[in-house]
Amino acid sequence: LSIFSTISIFANVLLLGVLLGVGSKIYVHLMGMLKKPCKDPLAQLAVLDLTVTEDCIGDLVKSCVDGYNCVVSEGRRLVLGENIYDSIKFGLVLYFLTILGSIFNTLTLCAIIFVFSFILPKVYYDNPDCIGEAVEKARDQYVALDSKLAAMFPGQKVEKEVVEKIEVEGEKEE
């Protein structure tokens, strides 16, 4: 159903464009028949050069291929479980995305993101120190938890300095 919605939206937008174009042409011809002066509003679009050079396409294709290869190699690594810990984290992210998708539809999420894109910069501008400290604290806690969990899986590189740093801070709080 979500693909149908995307296709439907795409088709409706294109249909709107066709109707506006045909309506504009009918308006211009009607004004011509009535002998009233009228400029064609689509004349500027008709002379617009939309051609693409080979160099531009070559650069675009190269960057798309590089991005695709990166995504495919990382996706293969995560799906095939070459690193079991990263695969489990990826699975948890996908699971939480399914929960998020069951709660909100895409249009609601886009609206929420649109609203927050205007609210959050203002909040950060008003309180940069508090937000910076909170983000740093959350990042440190994530790194500590991640390194502790990674130590449980064989073959994981554990940064001992980070684990020791967090354990010292944990002892201070108790």
C-alpha positions, 0 to 999 in steps of 0.5 A: 500500500505504501508503494501505491501511495507513492505512485498515486502521489507521483501520478497526481502531481504529474496530472496536475502539471498536465492540466495546468499546461493544457489549461494555460494553452486553452487560456492563451488561445481563448484570449487570442480568439477574443482579441485580448493581449495575453502572453503565454506563461509557458513560453519561458519554460518552452525555451529552457534548455534541459539537456544534460552533458555527458560529463555531468552524467558521467560524474553522476553515474560514478558517484551513484555507483560508488554509493551503491557499492558502499551500501551493498557491501555494508548491507551484505556484511550486516545481513550475512552476519560477518560481524554478529554484533553489528548485525544484531544492532542493525536488526534492532534498528530495523525492528524499532523502525517497524514499530515506528512505521506501525505507529506513524505513516510516512506523511505524519513522520514528514510533518513531524520532521518538518516541524522539528526542523524549525523548532530544534535549531531555535532551542539549540540556539537558546541553550547550546551549553545544556544541549551540548552537555546532554548530547555528550553525556548521552554519547558517552553512555552509548559508547560505554554500553556499546563497548560493554556489549561488544566485549560479550561477543567474540572477535570484537575490538574493545576499547579498554580505555573507554570501559575503564573511564566509564567504570571510574565515573560509575564508581564516583556516582555510587 
